[in-house]
Amino acid sequence: MTLNIAPANNTNSKTLQYFCFKCNALLKETSRPIAYVSTSERCPSCGSLLVESLRERILKGRPTFDTKALREK
């Protein structure tokens, strides 16, 4: 599943979590807001349509890690 994201409009370091409201599955964690969700895109965990069940949480002050860089060490 690919969630399309919009370019960041500011340099604020808040972290956004996108999750399915019906099953609480975490779908994406990013610093940039999601701009568009397809009307046919479904939650991979419960099958709910994301246009109806996608929610956003804002995590403040949580450090973000580049997991790719950690794996390469």
Distance bins in CASP14 RR format, pairs under 12 A and 6 or more apart:
PFRMAT RR
TARGET T0000
AUTHOR 0000-0000-0000
RMODE 2
METHOD distances of the structure
MODEL  1
1 18 0 0 0 0 0 1 0 0 0 0 0
1 20 0 0 0 0 0 1 0 0 0 0 0
1 25 0 0 0 0 0 1 0 0 0 0 0
1 27 1 0 0 1 0 0 0 0 0 0 0
1 28 0 0 0 0 1 0 0 0 0 0 0
1 37 0 0 0 0 0 1 0 0 0 0 0
1 38 0 0 0 0 1 0 0 0 0 0 0
1 40 0 0 0 0 0 1 0 0 0 0 0
1 41 1 0 0 1 0 0 0 0 0 0 0
1 42 0 0 0 0 1 0 0 0 0 0 0
1 43 0 0 0 0 1 0 0 0 0 0 0
1 44 1 0 1 0 0 0 0 0 0 0 0
1 45 0 0 0 0 0 1 0 0 0 0 0
1 47 0 0 0 0 0 1 0 0 0 0 0
1 50 0 0 0 0 1 0 0 0 0 0 0
1 54 0 0 0 0 0 1 0 0 0 0 0
2 27 0 0 0 0 0 1 0 0 0 0 0
2 28 0 0 0 0 1 0 0 0 0 0 0
2 34 0 0 0 0 0 1 0 0 0 0 0
2 36 0 0 0 0 0 1 0 0 0 0 0
2 37 0 0 0 0 0 1 0 0 0 0 0
2 38 0 0 0 0 1 0 0 0 0 0 0
2 41 0 0 0 0 1 0 0 0 0 0 0
2 44 0 0 0 0 0 1 0 0 0 0 0
2 50 0 0 0 0 0 1 0 0 0 0 0
3 16 0 0 0 0 0 1 0 0 0 0 0
3 17 0 0 0 0 0 1 0 0 0 0 0
3 18 1 0 0 1 0 0 0 0 0 0 0
3 19 0 0 0 0 0 1 0 0 0 0 0
3 20 0 0 0 0 0 1 0 0 0 0 0
3 26 0 0 0 0 0 1 0 0 0 0 0
3 27 1 0 0 1 0 0 0 0 0 0 0
3 28 1 0 1 0 0 0 0 0 0 0 0
3 29 0 0 0 0 0 1 0 0 0 0 0
3 30 0 0 0 0 1 0 0 0 0 0 0
3 32 0 0 0 0 0 1 0 0 0 0 0
3 33 0 0 0 0 0 1 0 0 0 0 0
3 34 1 0 1 0 0 0 0 0 0 0 0
3 35 0 0 0 0 1 0 0 0 0 0 0
3 36 0 0 0 0 1 0 0 0 0 0 0
3 37 1 0 0 1 0 0 0 0 0 0 0
3 38 0 0 0 0 1 0 0 0 0 0 0
3 41 1 0 0 1 0 0 0 0 0 0 0
3 42 0 0 0 0 0 1 0 0 0 0 0
3 43 0 0 0 0 0 1 0 0 0 0 0
3 44 0 0 0 0 0 1 0 0 0 0 0
3 50 0 0 0 0 1 0 0 0 0 0 0
3 51 0 0 0 0 0 1 0 0 0 0 0
3 54 0 0 0 0 1 0 0 0 0 0 0
3 56 0 0 0 0 0 1 0 0 0 0 0
4 18 0 0 0 0 0 1 0 0 0 0 0
4 28 0 0 0 0 0 1 0 0 0 0 0
4 30 0 0 0 0 0 1 0 0 0 0 0
4 32 0 0 0 0 0 1 0 0 0 0 0
4 33 0 0 0 0 0 1 0 0 0 0 0
4 34 1 0 0 1 0 0 0 0 0 0 0
4 35 1 0 0 1 0 0 0 0 0 0 0
4 36 1 0 1 0 0 0 0 0 0 0 0
4 37 1 0 0 1 0 0 0 0 0 0 0
4 38 0 0 0 0 1 0 0 0 0 0 0
4 41 0 0 0 0 1 0 0 0 0 0 0
4 50 0 0 0 0 0 1 0 0 0 0 0
5 16 0 0 0 0 1 0 0 0 0 0 0
5 18 0 0 0 0 1 0 0 0 0 0 0
5 27 0 0 0 0 0 1 0 0 0 0 0
5 28 0 0 0 0 1 0 0 0 0 0 0
5 29 0 0 0 0 0 1 0 0 0 0 0
5 30 1 0 0 1 0 0 0 0 0 0 0
5 31 0 0 0 0 1 0 0 0 0 0 0
5 32 1 0 1 0 0 0 0 0 0 0 0
5 33 1 0 0 1 0 0 0 0 0 0 0
5 34 1 0 1 0 0 0 0 0 0 0 0
5 35 1 0 0 1 0 0 0 0 0 0 0
5 36 0 0 0 0 1 0 0 0 0 0 0
5 37 0 0 0 0 0 1 0 0 0 0 0
5 56 0 0 0 0 0 1 0 0 0 0 0
6 16 0 0 0 0 0 1 0 0 0 0 0
6 30 0 0 0 0 0 1 0 0 0 0 0
6 31 0 0 0 0 0 1 0 0 0 0 0
6 32 1 0 0 1 0 0 0 0 0 0 0
6 33 1 0 1 0 0 0 0 0 0 0 0
6 34 1 0 0 1 0 0 0 0 0 0 0
6 35 1 1 0 0 0 0 0 0 0 0 0
6 36 1 0 0 1 0 0 0 0 0 0 0
6 37 0 0 0 0 0 1 0 0 0 0 0
7 30 0 0 0 0 0 1 0 0 0 0 0
7 31 0 0 0 0 0 1 0 0 0 0 0
7 32 1 0 0 1 0 0 0 0 0 0 0
7 33 0 0 0 0 1 0 0 0 0 0 0
7 34 0 0 0 0 0 1 0 0 0 0 0
7 35 0 0 0 0 1 0 0 0 0 0 0
8 14 0 0 0 0 0 1 0 0 0 0 0
8 16 0 0 0 0 0 1 0 0 0 0 0
8 30 0 0 0 0 1 0 0 0 0 0 0
8 31 1 0 0 1 0 0 0 0 0 0 0
8 32 1 0 1 0 0 0 0 0 0 0 0
8 33 1 0 0 1 0 0 0 0 0 0 0
8 34 0 0 0 0 0 1 0 0 0 0 0
8 35 0 0 0 0 0 1 0 0 0 0 0
9 31 0 0 0 0 0 1 0 0 0 0 0
9 32 0 0 0 0 1 0 0 0 0 0 0
9 33 0 0 0 0 1 0 0 0 0 0 0
9 35 0 0 0 0 0 1 0 0 0 0 0
10 31 0 0 0 0 1 0 0 0 0 0 0
10 32 0 0 0 0 1 0 0 0 0 0 0
10 33 0 0 0 0 0 1 0 0 0 0 0
11 31 0 0 0 0 1 0 0 0 0 0 0
11 32 0 0 0 0 0 1 0 0 0 0 0
12 31 1 0 0 1 0 0 0 0 0 0 0
12 32 0 0 0 0 0 1 0 0 0 0 0
12 33 0 0 0 0 0 1 0 0 0 0 0
12 58 0 0 0 0 0 1 0 0 0 0 0
12 60 0 0 0 0 1 0 0 0 0 0 0
12 61 0 0 0 0 0 1 0 0 0 0 0
13 30 0 0 0 0 0 1 0 0 0 0 0
13 31 1 0 0 1 0 0 0 0 0 0 0
13 32 0 0 0 0 0 1 0 0 0 0 0
13 58 0 0 0 0 0 1 0 0 0 0 0
13 59 0 0 0 0 0 1 0 0 0 0 0
13 60 0 0 0 0 1 0 0 0 0 0 0
13 61 1 0 0 1 0 0 0 0 0 0 0
13 62 0 0 0 0 1 0 0 0 0 0 0
13 63 0 0 0 0 1 0 0 0 0 0 0
13 64 1 0 0 1 0 0 0 0 0 0 0
14 29 0 0 0 0 0 1 0 0 0 0 0
14 30 0 0 0 0 0 1 0 0 0 0 0
14 31 1 0 0 1 0 0 0 0 0 0 0
14 32 0 0 0 0 0 1 0 0 0 0 0
14 33 0 0 0 0 0 1 0 0 0 0 0
14 56 0 0 0 0 0 1 0 0 0 0 0
14 57 0 0 0 0 0 1 0 0 0 0 0
14 58 1 0 1 0 0 0 0 0 0 0 0
14 59 1 0 0 1 0 0 0 0 0 0 0
14 60 1 0 1 0 0 0 0 0 0 0 0
14 61 1 0 0 1 0 0 0 0 0 0 0
14 62 0 0 0 0 1 0 0 0 0 0 0
14 63 0 0 0 0 0 1 0 0 0 0 0
14 64 0 0 0 0 1 0 0 0 0 0 0
15 26 0 0 0 0 0 1 0 0 0 0 0
15 28 0 0 0 0 0 1 0 0 0 0 0
15 29 1 0 0 1 0 0 0 0 0 0 0
15 30 1 0 0 1 0 0 0 0 0 0 0
15 31 1 0 1 0 0 0 0 0 0 0 0
15 32 0 0 0 0 0 1 0 0 0 0 0
15 33 0 0 0 0 0 1 0 0 0 0 0
15 56 0 0 0 0 0 1 0 0 0 0 0
15 57 0 0 0 0 1 0 0 0 0 0 0
15 58 1 0 0 1 0 0 0 0 0 0 0
15 59 1 0 1 0 0 0 0 0 0 0 0
15 60 1 0 0 1 0 0 0 0 0 0 0
15 61 1 0 0 1 0 0 0 0 0 0 0
15 62 1 0 1 0 0 0 0 0 0 0 0
15 63 0 0 0 0 1 0 0 0 0 0 0
15 64 1 0 1 0 0 0 0 0 0 0 0
15 65 0 0 0 0 0 1 0 0 0 0 0
16 26 0 0 0 0 0 1 0 0 0 0 0
16 27 0 0 0 0 0 1 0 0 0 0 0
16 28 0 0 0 0 1 0 0 0 0 0 0
16 29 1 0 0 1 0 0 0 0 0 0 0
16 30 1 0 1 0 0 0 0 0 0 0 0
16 31 1 0 0 1 0 0 0 0 0 0 0
16 32 1 0 0 1 0 0 0 0 0 0 0
16 33 1 0 0 1 0 0 0 0 0 0 0
16 34 1 0 0 1 0 0 0 0 0 0 0
16 54 0 0 0 0 0 1 0 0 0 0 0
16 55 0 0 0 0 0 1 0 0 0 0 0
16 56 1 0 1 0 0 0 0 0 0 0 0
16 57 1 0 0 1 0 0 0 0 0 0 0
16 58 1 0 0 1 0 0 0 0 0 0 0
16 59 1 0 0 1 0 0 0 0 0 0 0
16 60 0 0 0 0 0 1 0 0 0 0 0
16 62 0 0 0 0 0 1 0 0 0 0 0
16 64 0 0 0 0 0 1 0 0 0 0 0
17 24 0 0 0 0 0 1 0 0 0 0 0
17 25 0 0 0 0 0 1 0 0 0 0 0
17 26 1 0 0 1 0 0 0 0 0 0 0
17 27 0 0 0 0 1 0 0 0 0 0 0
17 28 1 0 0 1 0 0 0 0 0 0 0
17 29 1 0 1 0 0 0 0 0 0 0 0
17 30 0 0 0 0 1 0 0 0 0 0 0
17 31 0 0 0 0 0 1 0 0 0 0 0
17 33 0 0 0 0 0 1 0 0 0 0 0
17 34 0 0 0 0 0 1 0 0 0 0 0
17 54 0 0 0 0 0 1 0 0 0 0 0
17 55 0 0 0 0 1 0 0 0 0 0 0
17 56 1 0 0 1 0 0 0 0 0 0 0
17 57 1 0 1 0 0 0 0 0 0 0 0
17 58 1 0 0 1 0 0 0 0 0 0 0
17 59 1 0 0 1 0 0 0 0 0 0 0
17 60 0 0 0 0 0 1 0 0 0 0 0
17 62 0 0 0 0 1 0 0 0 0 0 0
17 64 0 0 0 0 0 1 0 0 0 0 0
18 24 0 0 0 0 0 1 0 0 0 0 0
18 25 0 0 0 0 1 0 0 0 0 0 0
18 26 1 0 0 1 0 0 0 0 0 0 0
18 27 1 0 1 0 0 0 0 0 0 0 0
18 28 1 0 1 0 0 0 0 0 0 0 0
18 29 1 0 0 1 0 0 0 0 0 0 0
18 30 1 0 0 1 0 0 0 0 0 0 0
18 32 0 0 0 0 0 1 0 0 0 0 0
18 33 0 0 0 0 1 0 0 0 0 0 0
18 34 1 0 1 0 0 0 0 0 0 0 0
18 35 0 0 0 0 0 1 0 0 0 0 0
18 37 0 0 0 0 1 0 0 0 0 0 0
18 41 0 0 0 0 0 1 0 0 0 0 0
18 43 0 0 0 0 0 1 0 0 0 0 0
18 50 0 0 0 0 1 0 0 0 0 0 0
18 53 0 0 0 0 0 1 0 0 0 0 0
18 54 1 0 1 0 0 0 0 0 0 0 0
18 55 1 0 0 1 0 0 0 0 0 0 0
18 56 1 0 1 0 0 0 0 0 0 0 0
18 57 1 0 0 1 0 0 0 0 0 0 0
18 58 0 0 0 0 0 1 0 0 0 0 0
18 59 0 0 0 0 0 1 0 0 0 0 0
19 25 1 0 0 1 0 0 0 0 0 0 0
19 26 1 0 1 0 0 0 0 0 0 0 0
19 27 1 0 1 0 0 0 0 0 0 0 0
19 28 0 0 0 0 1 0 0 0 0 0 0
19 29 0 0 0 0 1 0 0 0 0 0 0
19 34 0 0 0 0 0 1 0 0 0 0 0
19 43 0 0 0 0 1 0 0 0 0 0 0
19 44 0 0 0 0 0 1 0 0 0 0 0
19 45 0 0 0 0 1 0 0 0 0 0 0
19 46 0 0 0 0 0 1 0 0 0 0 0
19 48 0 0 0 0 0 1 0 0 0 0 0
19 50 0 0 0 0 0 1 0 0 0 0 0
19 53 0 0 0 0 1 0 0 0 0 0 0
19 54 1 0 0 1 0 0 0 0 0 0 0
19 55 1 0 1 0 0 0 0 0 0 0 0
19 56 0 0 0 0 1 0 0 0 0 0 0
19 57 1 0 0 1 0 0 0 0 0 0 0
19 59 0 0 0 0 0 1 0 0 0 0 0
20 26 0 0 0 0 1 0 0 0 0 0 0
20 27 1 0 0 1 0 0 0 0 0 0 0
20 28 0 0 0 0 0 1 0 0 0 0 0
20 37 0 0 0 0 0 1 0 0 0 0 0
20 41 0 0 0 0 0 1 0 0 0 0 0
20 42 0 0 0 0 1 0 0 0 0 0 0
20 43 1 0 1 0 0 0 0 0 0 0 0
20 44 0 0 0 0 1 0 0 0 0 0 0
20 45 1 0 0 1 0 0 0 0 0 0 0
20 46 1 0 0 1 0 0 0 0 0 0 0
20 47 0 0 0 0 1 0 0 0 0 0 0
20 48 1 0 1 0 0 0 0 0 0 0 0
20 49 0 0 0 0 1 0 0 0 0 0 0
20 50 1 0 0 1 0 0 0 0 0 0 0
20 51 0 0 0 0 0 1 0 0 0 0 0
20 52 0 0 0 0 1 0 0 0 0 0 0
20 53 1 0 1 0 0 0 0 0 0 0 0
20 54 1 0 0 1 0 0 0 0 0 0 0
20 55 1 0 0 1 0 0 0 0 0 0 0
20 56 0 0 0 0 0 1 0 0 0 0 0
20 57 0 0 0 0 0 1 0 0 0 0 0
21 27 0 0 0 0 0 1 0 0 0 0 0
21 43 0 0 0 0 1 0 0 0 0 0 0
21 45 0 0 0 0 0 1 0 0 0 0 0
21 46 0 0 0 0 0 1 0 0 0 0 0
21 48 1 0 0 1 0 0 0 0 0 0 0
21 49 0 0 0 0 0 1 0 0 0 0 0
21 50 0 0 0 0 1 0 0 0 0 0 0
21 51 0 0 0 0 0 1 0 0 0 0 0
21 52 0 0 0 0 1 0 0 0 0 0 0
21 53 1 0 1 0 0 0 0 0 0 0 0
21 54 1 0 0 1 0 0 0 0 0 0 0
21 55 1 0 1 0 0 0 0 0 0 0 0
21 56 0 0 0 0 0 1 0 0 0 0 0
21 57 0 0 0 0 0 1 0 0 0 0 0
22 42 0 0 0 0 0 1 0 0 0 0 0
22 43 1 0 0 1 0 0 0 0 0 0 0
22 45 0 0 0 0 1 0 0 0 0 0 0
22 46 1 0 1 0 0 0 0 0 0 0 0
22 47 0 0 0 0 1 0 0 0 0 0 0
22 48 1 0 1 0 0 0 0 0 0 0 0
22 49 0 0 0 0 1 0 0 0 0 0 0
22 50 0 0 0 0 0 1 0 0 0 0 0
22 52 0 0 0 0 1 0 0 0 0 0 0
22 53 1 0 1 0 0 0 0 0 0 0 0
22 54 0 0 0 0 1 0 0 0 0 0 0
22 55 0 0 0 0 1 0 0 0 0 0 0
23 42 0 0 0 0 0 1 0 0 0 0 0
23 43 1 0 0 1 0 0 0 0 0 0 0
23 44 0 0 0 0 1 0 0 0 0 0 0
23 45 1 0 1 0 0 0 0 0 0 0 0
23 46 1 1 0 0 0 0 0 0 0 0 0
23 47 0 0 0 0 1 0 0 0 0 0 0
23 48 1 0 0 1 0 0 0 0 0 0 0
23 50 0 0 0 0 0 1 0 0 0 0 0
23 53 0 0 0 0 1 0 0 0 0 0 0
23 54 0 0 0 0 0 1 0 0 0 0 0
23 55 0 0 0 0 0 1 0 0 0 0 0
24 43 0 0 0 0 0 1 0 0 0 0 0
24 45 0 0 0 0 1 0 0 0 0 0 0
24 46 0 0 0 0 1 0 0 0 0 0 0
24 48 0 0 0 0 0 1 0 0 0 0 0
24 53 0 0 0 0 0 1 0 0 0 0 0
24 54 0 0 0 0 0 1 0 0 0 0 0
24 55 0 0 0 0 1 0 0 0 0 0 0
24 57 0 0 0 0 0 1 0 0 0 0 0
25 42 0 0 0 0 0 1 0 0 0 0 0
25 43 1 0 0 1 0 0 0 0 0 0 0
25 44 1 0 0 1 0 0 0 0 0 0 0
25 45 1 1 0 0 0 0 0 0 0 0 0
25 46 1 0 0 1 0 0 0 0 0 0 0
25 47 0 0 0 0 1 0 0 0 0 0 0
25 48 0 0 0 0 1 0 0 0 0 0 0
25 50 0 0 0 0 0 1 0 0 0 0 0
25 53 0 0 0 0 1 0 0 0 0 0 0
25 54 0 0 0 0 0 1 0 0 0 0 0
25 55 0 0 0 0 0 1 0 0 0 0 0
26 43 0 0 0 0 0 1 0 0 0 0 0
26 44 0 0 0 0 0 1 0 0 0 0 0
26 45 0 0 0 0 1 0 0 0 0 0 0
26 54 0 0 0 0 0 1 0 0 0 0 0
26 55 0 0 0 0 0 1 0 0 0 0 0
26 56 0 0 0 0 0 1 0 0 0 0 0
26 57 0 0 0 0 1 0 0 0 0 0 0
26 59 0 0 0 0 0 1 0 0 0 0 0
27 34 0 0 0 0 1 0 0 0 0 0 0
27 37 0 0 0 0 1 0 0 0 0 0 0
27 41 0 0 0 0 1 0 0 0 0 0 0
27 42 0 0 0 0 0 1 0 0 0 0 0
27 43 1 0 0 1 0 0 0 0 0 0 0
27 44 1 0 0 1 0 0 0 0 0 0 0
27 45 0 0 0 0 1 0 0 0 0 0 0
27 46 0 0 0 0 0 1 0 0 0 0 0
27 47 0 0 0 0 0 1 0 0 0 0 0
27 48 0 0 0 0 0 1 0 0 0 0 0
27 50 1 0 0 1 0 0 0 0 0 0 0
27 53 0 0 0 0 1 0 0 0 0 0 0
27 54 1 0 0 1 0 0 0 0 0 0 0
27 55 0 0 0 0 1 0 0 0 0 0 0
27 56 0 0 0 0 0 1 0 0 0 0 0
27 57 0 0 0 0 0 1 0 0 0 0 0
28 34 1 0 0 1 0 0 0 0 0 0 0
28 37 0 0 0 0 0 1 0 0 0 0 0
28 41 0 0 0 0 0 1 0 0 0 0 0
28 43 0 0 0 0 0 1 0 0 0 0 0
28 44 0 0 0 0 0 1 0 0 0 0 0
28 50 0 0 0 0 0 1 0 0 0 0 0
28 54 0 0 0 0 1 0 0 0 0 0 0
28 55 0 0 0 0 0 1 0 0 0 0 0
28 56 0 0 0 0 1 0 0 0 0 0 0
28 57 0 0 0 0 0 1 0 0 0 0 0
29 56 0 0 0 0 0 1 0 0 0 0 0
29 57 0 0 0 0 1 0 0 0 0 0 0
29 58 0 0 0 0 0 1 0 0 0 0 0
29 59 0 0 0 0 1 0 0 0 0 0 0
29 62 0 0 0 0 1 0 0 0 0 0 0
29 64 0 0 0 0 1 0 0 0 0 0 0
29 65 0 0 0 0 0 1 0 0 0 0 0
29 67 0 0 0 0 0 1 0 0 0 0 0
30 56 0 0 0 0 0 1 0 0 0 0 0
30 57 0 0 0 0 0 1 0 0 0 0 0
30 58 0 0 0 0 0 1 0 0 0 0 0
30 59 0 0 0 0 0 1 0 0 0 0 0
30 64 0 0 0 0 1 0 0 0 0 0 0
31 58 0 0 0 0 0 1 0 0 0 0 0
31 59 0 0 0 0 0 1 0 0 0 0 0
31 60 0 0 0 0 0 1 0 0 0 0 0
31 61 0 0 0 0 0 1 0 0 0 0 0
31 62 0 0 0 0 0 1 0 0 0 0 0
31 63 0 0 0 0 0 1 0 0 0 0 0
31 64 1 0 0 1 0 0 0 0 0 0 0
31 66 0 0 0 0 0 1 0 0 0 0 0
32 56 0 0 0 0 0 1 0 0 0 0 0
32 64 0 0 0 0 0 1 0 0 0 0 0
33 54 0 0 0 0 0 1 0 0 0 0 0
33 56 1 0 0 1 0 0 0 0 0 0 0
33 58 0 0 0 0 0 1 0 0 0 0 0
34 41 0 0 0 0 0 1 0 0 0 0 0
34 50 0 0 0 0 1 0 0 0 0 0 0
34 51 0 0 0 0 0 1 0 0 0 0 0
34 54 1 0 0 1 0 0 0 0 0 0 0
34 55 0 0 0 0 0 1 0 0 0 0 0
34 56 1 0 0 1 0 0 0 0 0 0 0
36 50 0 0 0 0 0 1 0 0 0 0 0
36 51 0 0 0 0 0 1 0 0 0 0 0
36 54 0 0 0 0 0 1 0 0 0 0 0
37 43 0 0 0 0 0 1 0 0 0 0 0
37 48 0 0 0 0 0 1 0 0 0 0 0
37 49 0 0 0 0 1 0 0 0 0 0 0
37 50 1 0 1 0 0 0 0 0 0 0 0
37 51 1 0 1 0 0 0 0 0 0 0 0
37 52 0 0 0 0 1 0 0 0 0 0 0
37 53 0 0 0 0 1 0 0 0 0 0 0
37 54 1 0 1 0 0 0 0 0 0 0 0
37 55 0 0 0 0 0 1 0 0 0 0 0
37 56 0 0 0 0 0 1 0 0 0 0 0
38 49 0 0 0 0 1 0 0 0 0 0 0
38 50 1 0 0 1 0 0 0 0 0 0 0
38 51 1 0 0 1 0 0 0 0 0 0 0
38 54 0 0 0 0 0 1 0 0 0 0 0
39 49 1 0 0 1 0 0 0 0 0 0 0
39 50 0 0 0 0 1 0 0 0 0 0 0
39 51 1 0 1 0 0 0 0 0 0 0 0
39 52 0 0 0 0 1 0 0 0 0 0 0
39 54 0 0 0 0 0 1 0 0 0 0 0
40 47 0 0 0 0 0 1 0 0 0 0 0
40 49 1 0 0 1 0 0 0 0 0 0 0
40 50 0 0 0 0 1 0 0 0 0 0 0
40 51 0 0 0 0 1 0 0 0 0 0 0
40 52 0 0 0 0 0 1 0 0 0 0 0
41 47 0 0 0 0 1 0 0 0 0 0 0
41 48 0 0 0 0 0 1 0 0 0 0 0
41 49 1 0 0 1 0 0 0 0 0 0 0
41 50 1 0 1 0 0 0 0 0 0 0 0
41 51 1 0 0 1 0 0 0 0 0 0 0
41 52 0 0 0 0 0 1 0 0 0 0 0
41 53 0 0 0 0 0 1 0 0 0 0 0
41 54 0 0 0 0 1 0 0 0 0 0 0
42 48 1 0 0 1 0 0 0 0 0 0 0
42 49 1 0 1 0 0 0 0 0 0 0 0
42 50 1 0 0 1 0 0 0 0 0 0 0
42 51 0 0 0 0 1 0 0 0 0 0 0
42 52 0 0 0 0 0 1 0 0 0 0 0
42 53 0 0 0 0 1 0 0 0 0 0 0
42 54 0 0 0 0 0 1 0 0 0 0 0
43 49 0 0 0 0 1 0 0 0 0 0 0
43 50 1 0 0 1 0 0 0 0 0 0 0
43 51 0 0 0 0 0 1 0 0 0 0 0
43 52 0 0 0 0 1 0 0 0 0 0 0
43 53 1 0 0 1 0 0 0 0 0 0 0
43 54 0 0 0 0 1 0 0 0 0 0 0
43 55 0 0 0 0 0 1 0 0 0 0 0
44 50 0 0 0 0 1 0 0 0 0 0 0
44 53 0 0 0 0 0 1 0 0 0 0 0
45 53 0 0 0 0 0 1 0 0 0 0 0
46 52 0 0 0 0 0 1 0 0 0 0 0
46 53 0 0 0 0 1 0 0 0 0 0 0
47 53 0 0 0 0 1 0 0 0 0 0 0
47 54 0 0 0 0 0 1 0 0 0 0 0
48 54 0 0 0 0 1 0 0 0 0 0 0
48 55 0 0 0 0 0 1 0 0 0 0 0
50 56 0 0 0 0 0 1 0 0 0 0 0
64 70 0 0 0 0 0 1 0 0 0 0 0
65 71 0 0 0 0 0 1 0 0 0 0 0
65 73 0 0 0 0 0 1 0 0 0 0 0
66 72 0 0 0 0 1 0 0 0 0 0 0
66 73 0 0 0 0 0 1 0 0 0 0 0
67 73 0 0 0 0 0 1 0 0 0 0 0
END
